[in-house]
Amino acid sequence: MRTPLKRAAIRAAVPATVVALILAGCTAQGDSSSTSPTATAADTGTGTGTTVPASTDADLTVESAMAQNTAPHEVDASYDESTAVDVTLADGSSSSSSDAVSVDGDTVTIAAGGTYRLSGTLTDGQVVVTAADQDVTLVLDGVDLTSSTTSPLQVLEADDVLVVLADGSDNSLADTTTYADDDEASGALFSAGDLTITGDGSLDVTGNGNDGIVGKDGLVVASGTLTVDAVDDGIRGKDYLVVEGGTLTVTAGGDALKSDDDEDATLGYVLVNDGTIDLTAGDDGLTAATDVLVAGGTLDITTGGGADATVADDASPKGLVGDAAVVVGGGTLAVDAADDAIHSDAVVSITGGALTLASGDDAVHGEYALQVTGGTLDVTQAVEGLEAQEITILDGTITLVTSDDGLNGSTADGSADETATGDQAQQGGGFGGGGGGMEAADENVSVTIAGGTLVVDAQGDGLDSNGNLTMTGGTVVVSGPTNDGNGSLDYAGTFEITGGELIAVGSSGMAQTPSGGTQSFVGITLSQQGAAGDVVQVVSSDGDVLASLTAVKPFSSVVYSSPDVVDGATYTAVLGGTAGDAVAGPLSRGGTAGTTTAGTGTAGEVAAGMAGPGAPGGGMSSGERPGDGQAPGRQPAPPATSSDA
């Protein structure tokens, strides 16, 4: 475990009612056929004080989340070119034949609904729309607008606004570096009404003073090639921001894509259904007052300079941030974030998609609940991989490489995440039994694995729960720590295993086996340390190789469980063999057994030689089971005293 990194304070505390509702539904235990945890909450707050919709269901999908949100406005991208009014823009000589268009110097005002085709250049001017309660279509057909005083294209009054990028056209907008205090506009393209951007042309937007593109109501990007460079937010839709397609390249000093309505629980969301999206942000990539939902598309996101960057103490540049929920159901995402790659103050749900994440803190953080039911999640770099008060893995393929814990089930406020780190390693110890020991178990915290494939390479704890661990199915491979201040398995309560296959290798000083369950397990402390590249195998007394693992770093303990492990039988860890057929990560099935016996263990019992090679003794004696008249848990032997020397 670790002392959590300094993070920007959560915008507002999540009320106890939300926590209770989430936790009441998020205790998935039992066999692999058990349903995933569920919870609902309504008329309660989270994040920025937003009322949370019932999308805090831990079974949340993009579709179910959107069913609880206000639907975006309907998009009709068609228009009659024959009825379009031409507006020619030129310094000092802009013109139009329509009475609805007036020209005052280099300010062109459109005062009625309809379709207007704009072309030309204003080096210091603006186009203003004041068509209250009317629909307006603006066709940009070779427009170059710059304003030194305000927004160059601003819709101050209108109902639905359609901006069409004419086929093959190149268009550009650039605003002032300083807006007047009473200026309603706040971006180079500004709309007070629902805004849709479509077409097969291109639009370059430079937000010199604030944001790039702003929709004060809803904003939908249907198609087009958009390039946005803004000193603050790139593209912002207050009520919602929906991307249906197109190619978006956004560079923002603040957030890249944003929705910030924090007064209505059914608004304030970002939805990506399709498109090619490249985001570089000083702050967050996608951020929403309620939900960030990704159903498709290709997203490449870099925030705060990436996972290796050093940022200010008060900065927290994250990849995807939804105060109520983040749901990924499809698409291809590559996130390189200085802080969390994916973060929610309440719930994260991954149901599909292909995600590659690099993070300067947590790869995926759901404050109260995190569920994976599908997709591929590859964490190439993070401090911690998956973190939440309740973590549930039902399916999917997950690979984690972390400098601290792989999975961390921790109390939502982080108060229980305070134990020895690798720099505080206790001497001695070895396999412990059930939970307890150095920390009290939090009954609200759980890590449940019921399916899928999980491969963990952690410098800290591999699987860590400040409460209980439960495994009912799936395949779990843990390459744990090399220091004796952490363990491949670490739990404060119980670890019940009833199905699936688990192999965990790592140091022995703080090692734990499961505490019970209907499926047996064996824990073996090695008499000699294995090295990176060694093949270690778990072999039955009949000589059958149950599992082979090619080590990625030094190790001195092995824990294995599968339906093939027979309670009470003796198993041997051997070195020097050859790997078999690949199963997951470094785990393979079968192979040729080695000839070097490194240790033995009895299934269902704690292994002998507790301290491991090169460490003082300690732990249980051979044959003792968890709970046999001894305080359970991670209880390393105390440091040697002078009388022991």
URJO-V881777 format. One record per pair of residues at least 12 apart in sequence whose C-alpha atoms are under 6 Angstrom apart, sorted by sequence separation. I is the first residue (numbers start at 1). J is the second residue. D is the distance in whole Angstrom. If there is no record, write none. Layout:
I/J/D  I/J/D
//
This chain:
25/37/5  26/38/5  42/54/6  100/112/6  536/548/6  579/591/5  25/38/4  41/54/5  92/105/6  175/188/5  304/317/5  536/549/5  578/591/5  608/621/6  25/39/4  40/54/5  92/106/6  174/188/6  303/317/6  535/549/5  578/592/5  608/622/5  385/400/6  535/550/4  577/592/5  607/622/6  40/56/5  462/478/6  488/504/6  534/550/6  577/593/5  22/39/5  40/57/5  533/550/6  534/551/5  577/594/4  21/39/6  39/57/4  107/125/6  109/127/6  113/131/6  212/230/5  219/237/5  234/252/5  241/259/6  270/288/6  319/337/6  341/359/5  348/366/5  370/388/6  384/402/6  462/480/5  488/506/6  533/551/5  576/594/4  605/623/6  38/57/5  106/125/5  107/126/5  108/127/5  109/128/5  110/129/5  111/130/5  112/131/5  188/207/5  211/230/5  218/237/5  233/252/6  240/259/5  269/288/5  318/337/5  325/344/6  340/359/6  347/366/5  363/382/6  369/388/5  383/402/5  495/514/5  498/517/5  532/551/5  533/552/6  575/594/5  606/625/6  618/637/5  38/58/5  107/127/6  109/129/6  111/131/5  232/252/6  268/288/6  283/303/6  339/359/6  346/366/6  362/382/6  368/388/5  369/389/6  371/391/6  376/396/6  378/398/6  379/399/6  381/401/6  382/402/5  383/403/5  384/404/5  389/409/5  495/515/5  496/516/5  497/517/5  498/518/5  532/552/5  574/594/6  605/625/5  37/58/6  38/59/6  113/134/5  118/139/6  210/231/6  211/232/5  217/238/5  218/239/5  220/241/6  225/246/6  227/248/6  229/250/6  231/252/6  232/253/5  233/254/5  236/257/6  238/259/5  268/289/5  269/290/5  276/297/6  278/299/6  280/301/6  282/303/6  283/304/6  317/338/6  318/339/5  323/344/5  327/348/6  332/353/6  334/355/6  338/359/6  339/360/5  340/361/5  343/364/6  346/367/5  349/370/6  351/372/6  354/375/6  358/379/6  361/382/6  362/383/6  367/388/5  368/389/5  369/390/5  370/391/5  371/392/5  372/393/5  373/394/5  374/395/5  375/396/5  376/397/5  377/398/5  378/399/5  379/400/5  380/401/5  381/402/6  383/404/5  384/405/5  385/406/5  386/407/5  387/408/5  388/409/5  389/410/5  446/467/5  448/469/6  450/471/6  453/474/6  455/476/6  460/481/5  494/515/6  496/517/5  498/519/5  532/553/4  575/596/5  113/135/5  114/136/5  115/137/5  116/138/5  117/139/5  118/140/5  119/141/5  121/143/6  124/146/5  125/147/5  202/224/6  204/226/6  206/228/6  210/232/5  211/233/5  212/234/5  213/235/5  214/236/5  215/237/5  216/238/5  217/239/5  218/240/5  219/241/5  220/242/5  221/243/5  222/244/5  223/245/5  224/246/5  225/247/5  226/248/5  227/249/5  228/250/5  229/251/5  230/252/5  231/253/5  232/254/4  233/255/5  234/256/5  235/257/5  236/258/5  237/259/5  238/260/5  239/261/5  268/290/5  269/291/5  270/292/5  271/293/5  272/294/5  273/295/5  274/296/5  275/297/5  276/298/5  277/299/5  278/300/5  279/301/5  280/302/5  281/303/5  282/304/5  317/339/5  318/340/5  319/341/4  320/342/5  321/343/5  322/344/5  323/345/5  324/346/5  325/347/5  326/348/5  327/349/5  328/350/5  329/351/5  330/352/5  331/353/5  332/354/5  333/355/5  334/356/5  335/357/5  336/358/5  337/359/5  338/360/5  339/361/5  340/362/5  341/363/5  342/364/5  343/365/5  344/366/5  345/367/5  346/368/5  347/369/5  348/370/5  349/371/5  350/372/5  351/373/5  352/374/5  353/375/5  354/376/5  355/377/5  356/378/5  357/379/5  358/380/5  359/381/6  360/382/6  361/383/5  362/384/5  363/385/5  364/386/5  365/387/5  366/388/5  371/393/6  373/395/4  374/396/4  379/401/6  384/406/6  385/407/6  387/409/6  388/410/6  389/411/5  445/467/5  446/468/5  447/469/5  448/470/5  449/471/5  450/472/5  451/473/5  452/474/5  453/475/5  454/476/5  455/477/5  456/478/5  457/479/5  458/480/5  459/481/4  497/519/6  531/553/6  532/554/5  574/596/5  18/41/6  113/136/5  118/141/6  119/142/5  120/143/5  121/144/5  122/145/5  123/146/5  124/147/4  152/175/6  187/210/6  194/217/5  196/219/6  201/224/6  202/225/5  203/226/5  204/227/5  205/228/5  206/229/5  207/230/4  208/231/6  211/234/6  212/235/6  214/237/6  220/243/6  221/244/6  222/245/5  223/246/4  227/250/6  229/252/6  233/256/5  236/259/6  238/261/5  269/292/6  271/294/6  273/296/5  274/297/4  280/303/6  316/339/5  318/341/5  319/342/6  321/344/6  325/348/6  327/350/6  329/352/4  330/353/4  332/355/6  334/357/6  336/359/6  340/363/5  343/366/6  347/370/6  349/372/6  351/374/4  352/375/4  356/379/6  358/381/5  359/382/5  362/385/6  365/388/6  373/396/6  389/412/5  446/469/6  448/471/6  450/473/4  451/474/4  456/479/6  484/507/6  487/510/5  489/512/6  531/554/4  574/597/4  119/143/5  121/145/6  124/148/6  134/158/5  135/159/5  137/161/6  139/163/6  151/175/5  187/211/5  188/212/5  189/213/5  190/214/5  191/215/5  192/216/5  193/217/6  194/218/5  195/219/5  196/220/5  197/221/5  198/222/5  199/223/6  200/224/5  202/226/6  204/228/6  206/230/6  329/353/6  351/375/6  358/382/6  442/466/6  443/467/6  450/474/6  482/506/6  486/510/6  487/511/5  530/554/5  574/598/5  127/152/6  132/157/5  133/158/5  134/159/5  135/160/5  136/161/5  137/162/5  138/163/5  139/164/5  140/165/5  141/166/5  150/175/6  187/212/5  194/219/6  196/221/6  197/222/6  198/223/4  199/224/5  256/281/6  441/466/6  442/467/5  461/486/5  466/491/6  467/492/5  468/493/5  470/495/6  472/497/6  475/500/6  480/505/6  481/506/5  482/507/5  484/509/4  530/555/5  573/598/5  126/152/4  127/153/5  128/154/5  129/155/5  130/156/6  131/157/5  132/158/5  133/159/5  135/161/6  137/163/6  140/166/6  150/176/5  187/213/6  198/224/6  255/281/6  441/467/5  460/486/6  461/487/5  462/488/4  463/489/5  464/490/5  465/491/5  466/492/5  467/493/5  468/494/5  469/495/4  470/496/5  471/497/5  472/498/5  473/499/5  474/500/5  475/501/5  476/502/5  477/503/5  478/504/4  479/505/5  480/506/4  481/507/6  484/510/6  529/555/6  573/599/5  126/153/6  128/155/6  129/156/6  130/157/5  131/158/5  142/169/5  144/171/6  146/173/6  149/176/5  187/214/6  254/281/6  262/289/5  461/488/5  462/489/6  464/491/6  468/495/6  470/497/6  472/499/4  473/500/4  477/504/6  479/506/6  529/556/5  572/599/6  141/169/5  142/170/5  143/171/5  144/172/5  145/173/5  146/174/5  147/175/5  148/176/4  239/267/5  240/268/5  242/270/6  247/275/6  253/281/6  254/282/5  255/283/5  258/286/6  260/288/6  472/500/6  572/600/4  142/171/5  146/175/6  147/176/6  150/179/6  239/268/5  240/269/5  241/270/5  242/271/5  243/272/5  244/273/5  245/274/5  246/275/5  247/276/5  248/277/5  249/278/5  250/279/5  251/280/5  252/281/5  253/282/5  254/283/5  255/284/5  256/285/5  257/286/5  258/287/5  259/288/5  260/289/5  307/336/6  309/338/6  571/600/6  86/116/6  87/117/6  89/119/6  90/120/6  240/270/6  242/272/6  244/274/5  245/275/4  247/277/6  249/279/6  251/281/6  255/285/6  258/288/6  292/322/5  306/336/5  307/337/5  526/556/5  571/601/5  84/115/5  85/116/5  86/117/5  87/118/5  88/119/5  89/120/4  90/121/5  91/122/5  172/203/5  174/205/6  177/208/5  178/209/5  291/322/5  306/337/4  307/338/4  526/557/6  540/571/5  548/579/6  570/601/6  14/46/5  84/116/5  85/117/6  88/120/6  89/121/5  90/122/6  169/201/5  170/202/5  171/203/5  172/204/5  173/205/5  174/206/5  175/207/6  176/208/6  177/209/4  290/322/5  306/338/5  525/557/4  539/571/6  570/602/4  160/193/6  161/194/6  162/195/6  166/199/6  167/200/5  168/201/5  172/205/6  175/208/6  176/209/6  284/317/5  287/320/6  290/323/5  291/324/6  293/326/6  298/331/6  302/335/6  524/557/6  539/572/5  569/602/6  159/193/5  160/194/5  161/195/5  162/196/5  163/197/5  164/198/5  165/199/5  167/201/5  283/317/4  284/318/5  285/319/5  286/320/5  287/321/5  288/322/5  289/323/5  290/324/5  291/325/5  292/326/5  293/327/5  294/328/5  295/329/5  296/330/5  297/331/5  298/332/5  299/333/5  300/334/5  301/335/5  302/336/5  303/337/5  304/338/5  524/558/5  538/572/6  568/602/6  569/603/5  12/47/5  154/189/6  155/190/6  158/193/5  164/199/5  165/200/6  166/201/5  284/319/5  285/320/6  287/322/6  291/326/6  293/328/6  295/330/5  296/331/4  302/337/6  523/558/6  538/573/5  568/603/5  11/47/5  12/48/6  151/187/6  152/188/6  153/189/5  154/190/5  155/191/4  156/192/5  165/201/5  409/445/6  523/559/4  537/573/5  550/586/5  567/603/5  11/48/5  151/188/5  154/191/6  155/192/6  409/446/6  522/559/6  537/574/5  549/586/5  567/604/6  409/447/6  522/560/5  536/574/6  549/587/5  521/560/6  536/575/5  548/587/6  521/561/4  535/575/6  548/588/5  535/577/6  547/589/5  547/590/6  368/412/6  367/412/5  520/565/6  545/590/5  520/567/5  507/555/5  508/556/6  506/555/4  507/556/5  508/557/5  406/456/6  506/556/6  507/557/6  307/358/6  441/492/5  506/557/6  307/359/5  406/458/5  441/493/5  505/557/5  307/360/4  405/458/6  505/558/5  404/458/6  504/558/6  390/445/6  397/452/6  399/454/6  403/458/6  404/459/5  405/460/5  504/559/5  389/445/5  390/446/5  391/447/5  392/448/5  393/449/5  394/450/5  395/451/5  396/452/5  397/453/5  398/454/5  399/455/5  400/456/5  401/457/5  402/458/5  403/459/5  404/460/4  405/461/5  406/462/5  407/463/5  408/464/5  409/465/4  410/466/5  435/491/6  436/492/5  503/559/6  390/447/6  392/449/6  394/451/5  395/452/4  399/456/6  400/457/6  401/458/6  405/462/5  406/463/6  407/464/6  408/465/6  409/466/6  435/492/4  436/493/6  503/560/4  435/493/4  502/560/5  425/484/6  426/485/6  435/494/5  502/561/5  425/485/4  434/494/6  501/561/6  422/483/6  501/562/4  500/562/6  422/485/5  421/485/6  527/598/5  526/598/5  527/599/6  526/599/5  524/600/6  524/601/5  430/508/5  523/601/6  430/509/4  433/512/6  429/509/5  430/510/5  431/511/5  432/512/5  433/513/6  522/602/6  428/509/6  429/510/6  430/511/5  431/512/5  434/515/4  522/603/4  433/515/6  521/603/5  522/604/6  521/604/5  523/606/6  524/607/5  520/604/6  523/607/5  525/609/6  528/613/5  526/612/6  527/613/5  525/612/6  509/611/6  508/612/6  510/634/6  431/610/6  430/610/4  430/611/5  429/611/5  428/611/5  428/615/5  428/616/5  428/617/6  429/618/5  430/619/6  428/618/6  429/619/5  434/626/5  433/626/4  70/266/5  436/632/6  437/633/5  69/266/4  435/632/6  436/633/5  437/634/5  434/632/5  435/633/4  437/635/6  433/632/5  434/633/5  433/633/5  432/633/5  432/634/5  429/636/4  428/636/6  429/637/5  428/637/5  50/262/5  53/265/5  427/639/6  50/263/6  52/265/5  51/265/5  50/265/6  62/293/6  47/323/5  56/347/6  47/345/6  8/314/6  8/316/6  3/418/6  1/419/6  32/450/5  2/421/6  1/421/6  32/472/5  31/472/5  32/473/5
//
